[in-house]
């Protein structure tokens, strides 16, 4: 289990031994001003898992390899405190095809991330806090789990609204749709996903929860498929 600490620029790693025993086994220290926000995992093998961390202050995705001994001893779980190896593989910008970090007072704030079921693409939403007229974006990356640099930036897709705090891929095998909740414009858009290219092809549905109100930000905070 991993817990990002936005203020401390750290990720705390835990081993869950059972329902009553949770042990902290590692601390991943990030660069100052990173602002870690959300994490997703992608299992490569029994011994290896990739961890993707999106950070909202420097607008990056950091990729880590987690490797450990999976052999149990006398019926007990492997001791990850002894065997877990964490390797930083890559840092990628959520805004363009680079590894650049932004300053903490940047007008952009990365938010959510998700990996497609086929493990070929990763998505990250970006919130631009500077202009209401400028729609926000979802960054699209190709993913190669066996590469030393697993992510390759492909481009940006529109969210058709402002401040996408959260988005969600549809649960079908091909993740045919992506639903994004725009907080400030108070709306929800369902976008068609091309499972071959990873890009979002267009709007297949949308819903407004009310008028735009920049003073309250009472719009949708998350969207979950049933």
GROMACS elastic network, one bead per residue, 0.5 to 0.9 nm:
[ bonds ]
;  ai    aj funct       b0    kb
    1    12     6  0.82632   500
    1    13     6  0.57520   500
    1    15     6  0.62506   500
    1    16     6  0.70923   500
    2    11     6  0.64813   500
    2    12     6  0.56223   500
    2    14     6  0.62188   500
    2    15     6  0.89542   500
    2    39     6  0.76414   500
    3    10     6  0.84548   500
    3    11     6  0.54926   500
    3    12     6  0.51121   500
    3    13     6  0.65364   500
    3    14     6  0.82041   500
    3    38     6  0.85169   500
    3    39     6  0.81536   500
    4     8     6  0.88043   500
    4     9     6  0.77142   500
    4    10     6  0.60695   500
    4    12     6  0.63883   500
    4    13     6  0.88824   500
    4    35     6  0.86499   500
    4    36     6  0.56460   500
    4    37     6  0.61604   500
    4    38     6  0.68793   500
    4    39     6  0.76207   500
    4    53     6  0.84567   500
    5     8     6  0.55150   500
    5     9     6  0.58285   500
    5    10     6  0.52857   500
    5    11     6  0.58999   500
    5    12     6  0.76192   500
    5    35     6  0.75881   500
    5    36     6  0.62950   500
    5    37     6  0.74834   500
    6     9     6  0.53720   500
    6    10     6  0.70943   500
    6    11     6  0.86094   500
    6    33     6  0.89024   500
    6    34     6  0.76914   500
    6    37     6  0.61487   500
    6    55     6  0.81197   500
    6    56     6  0.85920   500
    6    57     6  0.87650   500
    7    10     6  0.80343   500
    7    33     6  0.85510   500
    7    34     6  0.89449   500
    7    35     6  0.64968   500
    7    36     6  0.82208   500
    8    11     6  0.86386   500
    8    29     6  0.85274   500
    8    30     6  0.86735   500
    8    32     6  0.82222   500
    8    33     6  0.89329   500
    8    35     6  0.79306   500
    8    36     6  0.88602   500
    9    28     6  0.86582   500
    9    29     6  0.64406   500
    9    30     6  0.53328   500
    9    31     6  0.68066   500
    9    32     6  0.62242   500
    9    33     6  0.69063   500
    9    34     6  0.59289   500
    9    35     6  0.56666   500
    9    36     6  0.62217   500
   10    27     6  0.67127   500
   10    28     6  0.55095   500
   10    30     6  0.55905   500
   10    31     6  0.86597   500
   10    34     6  0.88455   500
   10    35     6  0.84724   500
   10    36     6  0.72326   500
   11    26     6  0.83542   500
   11    27     6  0.57738   500
   11    29     6  0.66531   500
   11    30     6  0.78579   500
   11    36     6  0.76506   500
   12    24     6  0.70356   500
   12    25     6  0.79500   500
   12    26     6  0.60955   500
   12    28     6  0.63630   500
   12    29     6  0.87654   500
   13    23     6  0.85375   500
   13    24     6  0.58046   500
   13    25     6  0.57896   500
   13    27     6  0.59953   500
   13    28     6  0.76657   500
   14    22     6  0.64765   500
   14    23     6  0.53244   500
   14    25     6  0.53803   500
   14    26     6  0.69691   500
   14    80     6  0.88933   500
   14    81     6  0.88417   500
   15    21     6  0.84238   500
   15    22     6  0.57763   500
   15    23     6  0.52699   500
   15    24     6  0.63762   500
   15    25     6  0.66063   500
   15    79     6  0.85266   500
   15    80     6  0.68495   500
   15    81     6  0.78667   500
   16    19     6  0.73741   500
   16    20     6  0.83598   500
   16    21     6  0.61884   500
   16    23     6  0.65317   500
   16    24     6  0.88522   500
   17    20     6  0.77659   500
   17    21     6  0.54218   500
   17    22     6  0.60448   500
   17    23     6  0.76792   500
   17    76     6  0.89715   500
   17    77     6  0.71760   500
   18    21     6  0.52680   500
   18    22     6  0.71791   500
   19    22     6  0.77587   500
   23    81     6  0.87321   500
   24    27     6  0.81189   500
   24    81     6  0.82381   500
   25    80     6  0.71902   500
   25    82     6  0.85477   500
   25    84     6  0.86241   500
   26    81     6  0.73548   500
   26    84     6  0.86290   500
   26    86     6  0.89935   500
   28    86     6  0.84665   500
   29    32     6  0.88991   500
   30    33     6  0.84437   500
   30    34     6  0.66403   500
   30    35     6  0.87514   500
   30    36     6  0.84034   500
   31    34     6  0.58166   500
   32    35     6  0.80755   500
   33    36     6  0.89834   500
   33    57     6  0.62030   500
   33    58     6  0.65064   500
   33   102     6  0.89134   500
   33   103     6  0.72351   500
   33   104     6  0.56608   500
   34    55     6  0.59027   500
   34    56     6  0.71567   500
   34    57     6  0.53730   500
   34    58     6  0.50720   500
   34    59     6  0.78020   500
   34    60     6  0.79654   500
   34   101     6  0.82286   500
   34   102     6  0.88602   500
   34   103     6  0.87682   500
   34   104     6  0.74962   500
   35    54     6  0.85817   500
   35    55     6  0.50689   500
   35    56     6  0.54516   500
   35    58     6  0.68254   500
   35    59     6  0.85523   500
   35   104     6  0.80255   500
   36    39     6  0.84750   500
   36    53     6  0.68097   500
   36    54     6  0.61022   500
   36    56     6  0.63826   500
   36    57     6  0.76524   500
   36    58     6  0.88649   500
   37    53     6  0.72806   500
   37    54     6  0.58254   500
   37    55     6  0.50756   500
   37    56     6  0.61984   500
   37    57     6  0.89181   500
   37   110     6  0.83937   500
   37   111     6  0.69550   500
   37   112     6  0.80731   500
   38    52     6  0.83410   500
   38    53     6  0.58955   500
   38    54     6  0.55176   500
   38    55     6  0.71499   500
   38    56     6  0.89705   500
   38   111     6  0.74170   500
   38   112     6  0.65423   500
   38   113     6  0.71585   500
   39    51     6  0.68600   500
   39    52     6  0.55665   500
   39    54     6  0.64858   500
   39   112     6  0.86959   500
   39   113     6  0.75190   500
   39   114     6  0.87417   500
   40    50     6  0.84465   500
   40    51     6  0.59860   500
   40    52     6  0.53621   500
   40    53     6  0.68275   500
   40    54     6  0.88342   500
   40   113     6  0.72706   500
   40   114     6  0.67021   500
   40   115     6  0.75472   500
   41    49     6  0.67082   500
   41    50     6  0.56606   500
   41    52     6  0.62401   500
   41    53     6  0.89355   500
   41   115     6  0.83007   500
   42    49     6  0.56690   500
   42    50     6  0.51299   500
   42    51     6  0.65690   500
   42    52     6  0.81243   500
   42   115     6  0.76196   500
   42   119     6  0.74823   500
   42   145     6  0.84061   500
   43    46     6  0.75354   500
   43    47     6  0.86813   500
   43    48     6  0.64036   500
   43    50     6  0.61854   500
   43    51     6  0.87009   500
   43   145     6  0.89178   500
   44    47     6  0.78389   500
   44    48     6  0.54730   500
   44    49     6  0.52455   500
   44    50     6  0.69685   500
   44   145     6  0.67415   500
   44   146     6  0.81161   500
   45    48     6  0.50589   500
   45    49     6  0.67540   500
   46    49     6  0.79110   500
   46    67     6  0.88773   500
   46    68     6  0.86700   500
   46    69     6  0.87818   500
   46    70     6  0.67942   500
   47    66     6  0.81563   500
   47    67     6  0.54733   500
   47    68     6  0.54441   500
   47    69     6  0.62838   500
   47    70     6  0.60748   500
   48    65     6  0.69326   500
   48    66     6  0.56260   500
   48    68     6  0.68118   500
   49    64     6  0.84497   500
   49    65     6  0.60489   500
   49    66     6  0.51449   500
   49    67     6  0.65439   500
   50    63     6  0.68735   500
   50    64     6  0.57161   500
   50    66     6  0.60199   500
   50    67     6  0.87241   500
   50   145     6  0.75592   500
   51    62     6  0.81203   500
   51    63     6  0.57596   500
   51    64     6  0.50486   500
   51    65     6  0.63185   500
   51    66     6  0.70801   500
   52    61     6  0.65217   500
   52    62     6  0.58302   500
   52    64     6  0.65513   500
   52   113     6  0.83764   500
   52   114     6  0.89675   500
   53    60     6  0.80898   500
   53    61     6  0.53956   500
   53    62     6  0.51326   500
   53    63     6  0.64734   500
   53    64     6  0.81900   500
   53   113     6  0.83052   500
   54    59     6  0.73008   500
   54    60     6  0.58502   500
   54    62     6  0.65728   500
   54    94     6  0.84430   500
   54   110     6  0.69773   500
   54   111     6  0.70950   500
   54   112     6  0.72781   500
   54   113     6  0.68280   500
   54   124     6  0.77000   500
   55    58     6  0.62413   500
   55    59     6  0.55165   500
   55    60     6  0.54943   500
   55    61     6  0.64281   500
   55    62     6  0.80855   500
   55   109     6  0.81523   500
   55   110     6  0.63197   500
   55   111     6  0.73880   500
   56    59     6  0.50508   500
   56    60     6  0.73086   500
   56   104     6  0.83845   500
   56   108     6  0.78977   500
   56   111     6  0.60637   500
   56   126     6  0.86215   500
   57    60     6  0.82293   500
   57   101     6  0.86245   500
   57   102     6  0.71325   500
   57   103     6  0.69413   500
   57   105     6  0.73117   500
   57   106     6  0.72535   500
   57   108     6  0.80278   500
   57   109     6  0.62084   500
   57   110     6  0.74917   500
   58    93     6  0.83093   500
   58   100     6  0.83728   500
   58   103     6  0.58073   500
   58   104     6  0.58577   500
   58   105     6  0.88040   500
   58   106     6  0.77819   500
   58   108     6  0.87256   500
   58   109     6  0.79203   500
   58   110     6  0.82778   500
   59    92     6  0.85832   500
   59    93     6  0.60011   500
   59    94     6  0.55336   500
   59    95     6  0.71674   500
   59   100     6  0.85537   500
   59   101     6  0.63428   500
   59   102     6  0.62213   500
   59   103     6  0.87856   500
   59   104     6  0.88635   500
   59   106     6  0.88033   500
   59   108     6  0.72865   500
   59   109     6  0.62434   500
   59   110     6  0.53194   500
   59   111     6  0.87157   500
   59   126     6  0.81734   500
   60    91     6  0.64690   500
   60    92     6  0.54082   500
   60    94     6  0.52717   500
   60    95     6  0.81556   500
   60    99     6  0.75320   500
   60   100     6  0.77907   500
   60   101     6  0.64682   500
   60   102     6  0.83028   500
   60   110     6  0.75652   500
   61    90     6  0.80312   500
   61    91     6  0.56862   500
   61    92     6  0.51897   500
   61    93     6  0.63501   500
   61    94     6  0.66381   500
   61    99     6  0.88999   500
   61   113     6  0.89964   500
   61   124     6  0.84322   500
   62    88     6  0.75182   500
   62    89     6  0.76390   500
   62    90     6  0.57039   500
   62    92     6  0.64992   500
   62    93     6  0.89151   500
   63    87     6  0.85952   500
   63    88     6  0.61342   500
   63    89     6  0.54618   500
   63    90     6  0.51203   500
   63    91     6  0.64179   500
   63    92     6  0.84064   500
   63   149     6  0.82654   500
   63   150     6  0.77719   500
   63   151     6  0.83272   500
   64    86     6  0.65479   500
   64    87     6  0.54130   500
   64    89     6  0.54149   500
   64    90     6  0.72690   500
   65    85     6  0.78212   500
   65    86     6  0.56567   500
   65    87     6  0.50251   500
   65    88     6  0.64150   500
   65    89     6  0.67433   500
   66    84     6  0.67658   500
   66    85     6  0.57502   500
   66    87     6  0.66936   500
   67    83     6  0.79468   500
   67    84     6  0.57138   500
   67    85     6  0.51135   500
   67    86     6  0.66159   500
   67    87     6  0.84108   500
   68    78     6  0.83698   500
   68    79     6  0.89276   500
   68    80     6  0.67066   500
   68    82     6  0.87936   500
   68    83     6  0.51850   500
   68    85     6  0.61383   500
   68    86     6  0.89196   500
   69    72     6  0.83860   500
   69    78     6  0.65272   500
   69    79     6  0.81010   500
   69    80     6  0.76012   500
   69    83     6  0.58351   500
   69    84     6  0.73185   500
   70    77     6  0.79865   500
   70    78     6  0.58707   500
   70    79     6  0.88993   500
   70    80     6  0.88907   500
   70    83     6  0.89886   500
   71    77     6  0.77536   500
   71    78     6  0.59941   500
   72    75     6  0.58677   500
   72    76     6  0.54099   500
   72    77     6  0.50980   500
   72    79     6  0.83872   500
   73    76     6  0.52682   500
   73    77     6  0.68719   500
   73    78     6  0.67265   500
   73    79     6  0.88864   500
   74    77     6  0.87192   500
   76    79     6  0.84949   500
   77    80     6  0.84392   500
   78    81     6  0.87874   500
   78    82     6  0.86092   500
   78    83     6  0.78448   500
   79    82     6  0.55689   500
   79    83     6  0.63495   500
   79    84     6  0.81449   500
   80    85     6  0.86509   500
   81    84     6  0.61753   500
   82    85     6  0.88239   500
   88    91     6  0.83651   500
   89   148     6  0.62181   500
   89   149     6  0.60440   500
   89   150     6  0.78687   500
   90    99     6  0.83031   500
   90   148     6  0.78474   500
   90   149     6  0.56309   500
   90   150     6  0.75005   500
   90   151     6  0.78338   500
   91    98     6  0.86813   500
   91    99     6  0.55596   500
   91   100     6  0.82286   500
   91   101     6  0.88392   500
   91   149     6  0.86637   500
   91   151     6  0.88502   500
   92    95     6  0.88574   500
   92    96     6  0.84462   500
   92    97     6  0.76165   500
   92    98     6  0.60743   500
   92   100     6  0.71578   500
   92   101     6  0.84423   500
   92   151     6  0.75033   500
   92   152     6  0.83003   500
   92   153     6  0.79222   500
   93    96     6  0.58509   500
   93    97     6  0.67253   500
   93    98     6  0.55687   500
   93   100     6  0.57107   500
   93   101     6  0.66287   500
   93   102     6  0.86234   500
   93   153     6  0.84071   500
   94    97     6  0.81583   500
   94    98     6  0.85784   500
   94    99     6  0.87090   500
   94   110     6  0.69701   500
   94   124     6  0.68005   500
   94   125     6  0.79998   500
   94   126     6  0.72256   500
   94   138     6  0.84925   500
   94   139     6  0.60769   500
   94   140     6  0.87198   500
   94   153     6  0.83707   500
   94   156     6  0.89880   500
   95    98     6  0.82303   500
   95   108     6  0.86454   500
   95   110     6  0.87292   500
   95   126     6  0.76136   500
   95   137     6  0.87150   500
   95   139     6  0.70044   500
   95   155     6  0.86891   500
   95   156     6  0.78325   500
   96    99     6  0.83387   500
   96   100     6  0.85816   500
   96   139     6  0.82142   500
   96   153     6  0.71490   500
   96   154     6  0.87872   500
   96   155     6  0.72990   500
   96   156     6  0.80880   500
   97   100     6  0.88137   500
   97   152     6  0.78402   500
   97   153     6  0.53831   500
   97   154     6  0.76727   500
   97   155     6  0.78511   500
   98   101     6  0.89141   500
   98   153     6  0.80384   500
  102   105     6  0.81501   500
  102   106     6  0.62876   500
  102   108     6  0.85984   500
  103   106     6  0.54959   500
  104   107     6  0.88192   500
  105   108     6  0.85223   500
  106   109     6  0.74483   500
  106   129     6  0.89201   500
  107   127     6  0.82540   500
  107   128     6  0.58145   500
  107   129     6  0.52883   500
  107   130     6  0.56812   500
  108   126     6  0.66675   500
  108   127     6  0.55044   500
  108   129     6  0.61302   500
  108   130     6  0.78228   500
  109   125     6  0.86660   500
  109   126     6  0.58062   500
  109   128     6  0.64275   500
  109   129     6  0.76840   500
  109   163     6  0.88632   500
  110   113     6  0.88244   500
  110   124     6  0.71066   500
  110   125     6  0.58418   500
  110   127     6  0.59570   500
  110   128     6  0.86564   500
  110   165     6  0.84865   500
  111   124     6  0.69761   500
  111   125     6  0.55204   500
  111   126     6  0.60608   500
  111   127     6  0.70811   500
  111   163     6  0.89849   500
  111   164     6  0.74751   500
  111   165     6  0.56444   500
  111   166     6  0.68686   500
  112   123     6  0.80680   500
  112   124     6  0.55742   500
  112   125     6  0.54078   500
  112   126     6  0.80040   500
  112   164     6  0.81811   500
  112   165     6  0.64979   500
  112   166     6  0.53617   500
  112   167     6  0.66824   500
  112   168     6  0.88536   500
  113   122     6  0.71184   500
  113   123     6  0.53386   500
  113   125     6  0.66000   500
  113   166     6  0.82457   500
  113   167     6  0.78937   500
  113   168     6  0.87054   500
  114   121     6  0.85218   500
  114   122     6  0.57260   500
  114   123     6  0.53201   500
  114   124     6  0.68097   500
  114   167     6  0.83665   500
  114   168     6  0.74671   500
  114   169     6  0.75441   500
  115   118     6  0.82366   500
  115   119     6  0.61003   500
  115   120     6  0.77150   500
  115   121     6  0.58984   500
  115   123     6  0.64648   500
  115   143     6  0.87070   500
  115   169     6  0.85719   500
  116   119     6  0.52005   500
  116   120     6  0.64689   500
  116   121     6  0.55455   500
  116   122     6  0.63781   500
  116   123     6  0.81552   500
  116   169     6  0.74241   500
  116   174     6  0.79097   500
  116   175     6  0.66616   500
  116   195     6  0.87592   500
  116   198     6  0.87696   500
  117   120     6  0.78469   500
  117   121     6  0.85755   500
  117   171     6  0.84453   500
  117   172     6  0.85802   500
  117   173     6  0.65220   500
  117   174     6  0.68347   500
  117   175     6  0.68769   500
  118   121     6  0.77389   500
  118   173     6  0.79499   500
  118   174     6  0.73904   500
  118   175     6  0.88049   500
  118   195     6  0.88189   500
  119   122     6  0.77284   500
  119   142     6  0.88708   500
  119   143     6  0.66554   500
  119   144     6  0.79277   500
  119   145     6  0.78363   500
  120   141     6  0.84505   500
  120   142     6  0.57708   500
  120   144     6  0.66019   500
  120   145     6  0.83340   500
  120   195     6  0.89030   500
  120   198     6  0.80069   500
  121   140     6  0.70065   500
  121   141     6  0.55256   500
  121   143     6  0.50129   500
  121   144     6  0.84446   500
  121   151     6  0.84378   500
  121   195     6  0.88442   500
  121   197     6  0.87395   500
  121   198     6  0.61810   500
  122   139     6  0.82006   500
  122   140     6  0.60656   500
  122   141     6  0.51589   500
  122   142     6  0.64393   500
  122   143     6  0.65044   500
  122   151     6  0.79619   500
  122   198     6  0.85018   500
  123   138     6  0.64397   500
  123   139     6  0.56045   500
  123   141     6  0.64278   500
  123   198     6  0.89570   500
  124   137     6  0.84177   500
  124   138     6  0.53734   500
  124   139     6  0.50787   500
  124   140     6  0.68666   500
  124   141     6  0.85863   500
  124   167     6  0.88210   500
  125   136     6  0.79262   500
  125   137     6  0.59418   500
  125   139     6  0.62099   500
  125   159     6  0.83439   500
  125   163     6  0.88446   500
  125   164     6  0.64433   500
  125   165     6  0.74495   500
  125   166     6  0.73990   500
  125   167     6  0.75676   500
  125   180     6  0.89232   500
  126   136     6  0.61340   500
  126   137     6  0.53377   500
  126   138     6  0.59678   500
  126   139     6  0.74191   500
  126   163     6  0.75430   500
  126   164     6  0.69309   500
  126   165     6  0.82296   500
  127   135     6  0.87666   500
  127   136     6  0.57043   500
  127   137     6  0.72099   500
  127   162     6  0.68962   500
  127   164     6  0.60449   500
  127   165     6  0.73678   500
  128   131     6  0.69776   500
  128   132     6  0.84664   500
  128   134     6  0.77134   500
  128   135     6  0.78579   500
  128   136     6  0.60529   500
  128   137     6  0.84808   500
  128   162     6  0.73979   500
  128   163     6  0.67295   500
  129   132     6  0.76790   500
  129   162     6  0.82876   500
  129   163     6  0.74516   500
  130   134     6  0.82795   500
  131   134     6  0.54661   500
  131   135     6  0.83014   500
  131   162     6  0.89791   500
  132   135     6  0.72505   500
  132   161     6  0.87193   500
  132   162     6  0.69023   500
  132   184     6  0.87754   500
  132   185     6  0.86915   500
  132   214     6  0.88026   500
  133   162     6  0.86884   500
  134   161     6  0.83275   500
  134   162     6  0.78142   500
  135   158     6  0.65815   500
  135   159     6  0.67023   500
  135   160     6  0.57288   500
  135   161     6  0.51972   500
  135   162     6  0.57120   500
  135   163     6  0.85475   500
  136   157     6  0.83846   500
  136   158     6  0.59249   500
  136   159     6  0.55419   500
  136   160     6  0.68655   500
  136   161     6  0.61363   500
  136   162     6  0.55654   500
  136   163     6  0.66679   500
  136   164     6  0.71999   500
  136   182     6  0.88411   500
  137   156     6  0.58976   500
  137   157     6  0.53079   500
  137   159     6  0.52803   500
  137   160     6  0.80676   500
  137   161     6  0.86942   500
  137   162     6  0.88560   500
  137   164     6  0.81364   500
  138   155     6  0.84858   500
  138   156     6  0.55514   500
  138   157     6  0.50973   500
  138   158     6  0.62969   500
  138   159     6  0.65633   500
  138   164     6  0.87079   500
  139   153     6  0.76037   500
  139   154     6  0.76538   500
  139   155     6  0.59175   500
  139   157     6  0.63915   500
  139   158     6  0.89642   500
  140   152     6  0.85774   500
  140   153     6  0.62765   500
  140   154     6  0.54845   500
  140   155     6  0.55224   500
  140   156     6  0.60798   500
  140   157     6  0.74476   500
  140   198     6  0.69718   500
  140   199     6  0.68460   500
  140   200     6  0.89222   500
  141   151     6  0.59131   500
  141   152     6  0.52109   500
  141   154     6  0.51654   500
  141   155     6  0.73078   500
  141   198     6  0.78869   500
  142   150     6  0.79529   500
  142   151     6  0.57527   500
  142   152     6  0.51900   500
  142   153     6  0.66033   500
  142   154     6  0.66811   500
  142   197     6  0.85886   500
  142   198     6  0.75155   500
  143   146     6  0.89972   500
  143   147     6  0.86557   500
  143   149     6  0.89592   500
  143   150     6  0.53800   500
  143   152     6  0.66754   500
  144   147     6  0.55785   500
  144   148     6  0.87634   500
  144   149     6  0.78927   500
  144   151     6  0.66194   500
  144   152     6  0.84408   500
  145   148     6  0.82874   500
  145   149     6  0.84885   500
  145   150     6  0.54711   500
  145   151     6  0.84388   500
  146   149     6  0.84094   500
  146   150     6  0.68564   500
  147   151     6  0.84081   500
  149   152     6  0.78735   500
  153   156     6  0.88098   500
  154   198     6  0.87015   500
  154   199     6  0.85024   500
  155   199     6  0.82772   500
  156   199     6  0.85220   500
  157   199     6  0.72421   500
  157   200     6  0.64882   500
  157   201     6  0.87004   500
  158   161     6  0.78886   500
  158   200     6  0.84578   500
  159   162     6  0.75290   500
  159   163     6  0.88504   500
  159   164     6  0.71891   500
  159   180     6  0.67703   500
  159   181     6  0.84457   500
  159   182     6  0.75836   500
  159   189     6  0.73518   500
  159   191     6  0.85596   500
  160   182     6  0.82198   500
  160   188     6  0.89798   500
  160   189     6  0.73777   500
  160   203     6  0.89137   500
  161   164     6  0.74302   500
  161   181     6  0.84697   500
  161   182     6  0.55889   500
  161   183     6  0.82736   500
  161   184     6  0.77407   500
  161   185     6  0.57035   500
  161   186     6  0.82161   500
  161   187     6  0.72979   500
  161   188     6  0.84389   500
  161   189     6  0.85093   500
  162   181     6  0.89331   500
  162   182     6  0.53077   500
  162   183     6  0.65105   500
  162   184     6  0.54143   500
  162   185     6  0.54282   500
  162   186     6  0.82514   500
  162   187     6  0.88526   500
  163   166     6  0.87566   500
  163   181     6  0.81456   500
  163   182     6  0.51723   500
  163   183     6  0.53102   500
  163   184     6  0.57669   500
  163   185     6  0.76467   500
  164   167     6  0.70831   500
  164   180     6  0.64893   500
  164   181     6  0.54660   500
  164   183     6  0.60569   500
  164   184     6  0.82670   500
  164   220     6  0.88282   500
  164   221     6  0.80636   500
  164   222     6  0.86179   500
  165   180     6  0.83307   500
  165   181     6  0.67722   500
  165   182     6  0.66994   500
  165   183     6  0.66763   500
  165   220     6  0.83229   500
  165   221     6  0.59863   500
  165   222     6  0.67834   500
  166   179     6  0.87741   500
  166   180     6  0.62546   500
  166   181     6  0.58476   500
  166   182     6  0.77622   500
  166   183     6  0.88238   500
  166   220     6  0.87012   500
  166   221     6  0.64711   500
  166   223     6  0.66083   500
  167   178     6  0.69482   500
  167   179     6  0.55187   500
  167   181     6  0.60247   500
  167   182     6  0.88214   500
  167   222     6  0.66972   500
  167   223     6  0.60463   500
  167   224     6  0.79434   500
  168   171     6  0.87743   500
  168   177     6  0.85479   500
  168   178     6  0.56831   500
  168   179     6  0.53123   500
  168   180     6  0.64841   500
  168   181     6  0.88228   500
  168   222     6  0.83556   500
  168   223     6  0.62874   500
  168   224     6  0.61827   500
  168   225     6  0.72021   500
  169   172     6  0.86144   500
  169   175     6  0.56997   500
  169   176     6  0.77320   500
  169   177     6  0.59875   500
  169   179     6  0.64072   500
  169   180     6  0.88160   500
  169   193     6  0.89612   500
  169   224     6  0.85906   500
  169   225     6  0.78779   500
  170   173     6  0.85445   500
  170   174     6  0.83117   500
  170   176     6  0.64151   500
  170   177     6  0.52894   500
  170   178     6  0.59612   500
  170   179     6  0.74315   500
  170   224     6  0.85748   500
  170   225     6  0.62087   500
  170   226     6  0.88816   500
  171   174     6  0.80360   500
  171   175     6  0.59247   500
  171   176     6  0.84617   500
  171   177     6  0.87070   500
  171   225     6  0.70545   500
  171   226     6  0.84254   500
  172   175     6  0.51979   500
  172   176     6  0.69566   500
  172   177     6  0.87337   500
  173   176     6  0.79929   500
  174   177     6  0.85385   500
  174   193     6  0.87620   500
  174   194     6  0.89321   500
  174   195     6  0.62805   500
  175   178     6  0.73542   500
  175   193     6  0.71400   500
  175   194     6  0.88721   500
  175   195     6  0.72666   500
  176   191     6  0.85884   500
  176   192     6  0.61013   500
  176   193     6  0.51011   500
  176   194     6  0.69738   500
  176   195     6  0.68195   500
  177   190     6  0.65188   500
  177   191     6  0.55209   500
  177   193     6  0.51618   500
  177   194     6  0.85570   500
  177   200     6  0.82299   500
  177   204     6  0.86510   500
  178   189     6  0.82169   500
  178   190     6  0.56863   500
  178   191     6  0.51507   500
  178   192     6  0.65239   500
  178   193     6  0.65860   500
  178   200     6  0.78553   500
  179   188     6  0.70316   500
  179   189     6  0.57008   500
  179   191     6  0.62242   500
  179   192     6  0.89550   500
  179   223     6  0.68335   500
  179   224     6  0.81700   500
  179   225     6  0.82817   500
  180   187     6  0.85820   500
  180   188     6  0.57840   500
  180   189     6  0.54683   500
  180   190     6  0.65080   500
  180   191     6  0.79890   500
  180   222     6  0.79525   500
  180   223     6  0.67443   500
  181   186     6  0.77979   500
  181   187     6  0.61904   500
  181   189     6  0.67437   500
  181   219     6  0.82656   500
  181   220     6  0.57513   500
  181   221     6  0.65990   500
  181   222     6  0.59608   500
  181   223     6  0.60672   500
  182   185     6  0.58235   500
  182   186     6  0.58017   500
  182   187     6  0.54233   500
  182   188     6  0.61199   500
  182   189     6  0.81108   500
  182   219     6  0.70487   500
  182   220     6  0.64159   500
  182   221     6  0.76156   500
  182   222     6  0.86690   500
  183   186     6  0.50868   500
  183   187     6  0.69651   500
  183   188     6  0.87177   500
  183   217     6  0.62470   500
  183   218     6  0.68651   500
  183   221     6  0.60055   500
  183   222     6  0.86496   500
  184   187     6  0.80426   500
  184   212     6  0.65013   500
  184   213     6  0.67580   500
  184   214     6  0.63285   500
  184   216     6  0.83335   500
  184   217     6  0.52512   500
  184   218     6  0.72877   500
  184   219     6  0.57946   500
  184   220     6  0.82341   500
  185   188     6  0.89120   500
  185   208     6  0.83182   500
  185   209     6  0.87975   500
  185   210     6  0.83402   500
  185   211     6  0.72417   500
  185   213     6  0.73432   500
  185   214     6  0.82219   500
  185   217     6  0.84633   500
  185   219     6  0.70639   500
  186   207     6  0.88464   500
  186   208     6  0.61620   500
  186   209     6  0.54438   500
  186   210     6  0.60157   500
  186   211     6  0.67340   500
  186   212     6  0.61920   500
  186   213     6  0.80586   500
  186   217     6  0.80202   500
  186   218     6  0.74321   500
  186   220     6  0.62142   500
  187   206     6  0.72751   500
  187   207     6  0.56553   500
  187   209     6  0.55976   500
  187   210     6  0.75534   500
  187   211     6  0.88662   500
  187   212     6  0.89744   500
  187   219     6  0.71398   500
  187   220     6  0.70712   500
  188   205     6  0.83721   500
  188   206     6  0.54357   500
  188   207     6  0.51732   500
  188   208     6  0.64515   500
  188   209     6  0.79523   500
  188   220     6  0.77663   500
  188   223     6  0.82802   500
  189   203     6  0.68448   500
  189   204     6  0.78776   500
  189   205     6  0.59563   500
  189   207     6  0.66133   500
  189   208     6  0.88758   500
  190   202     6  0.84733   500
  190   203     6  0.59597   500
  190   204     6  0.57342   500
  190   205     6  0.50664   500
  190   206     6  0.59630   500
  190   207     6  0.88697   500
  191   200     6  0.61074   500
  191   201     6  0.69001   500
  191   202     6  0.54276   500
  191   204     6  0.56764   500
  191   205     6  0.72003   500
  191   206     6  0.87562   500
  192   199     6  0.85294   500
  192   200     6  0.55143   500
  192   201     6  0.53808   500
  192   202     6  0.55974   500
  192   203     6  0.63748   500
  192   204     6  0.63111   500
  193   196     6  0.87527   500
  193   197     6  0.85297   500
  193   198     6  0.64499   500
  193   199     6  0.58972   500
  193   201     6  0.59209   500
  193   202     6  0.80049   500
  194   197     6  0.56426   500
  194   198     6  0.52840   500
  194   199     6  0.55331   500
  194   200     6  0.61262   500
  194   201     6  0.65060   500
  195   198     6  0.51998   500
  195   199     6  0.76400   500
  195   200     6  0.89988   500
  196   199     6  0.82692   500
  197   200     6  0.87812   500
  200   203     6  0.85428   500
  203   206     6  0.73731   500
  208   211     6  0.76438   500
  209   219     6  0.71473   500
  209   220     6  0.79495   500
  210   213     6  0.86576   500
  210   219     6  0.81098   500
  212   217     6  0.87186   500
  212   219     6  0.86759   500
  213   216     6  0.61154   500
  213   217     6  0.65931   500
  213   218     6  0.79544   500
  213   219     6  0.86696   500
  214   217     6  0.60354   500
  214   218     6  0.89718   500
  215   218     6  0.88081   500
  216   219     6  0.84116   500
  217   220     6  0.86770   500
  218   221     6  0.83006   500
  220   223     6  0.76473   500
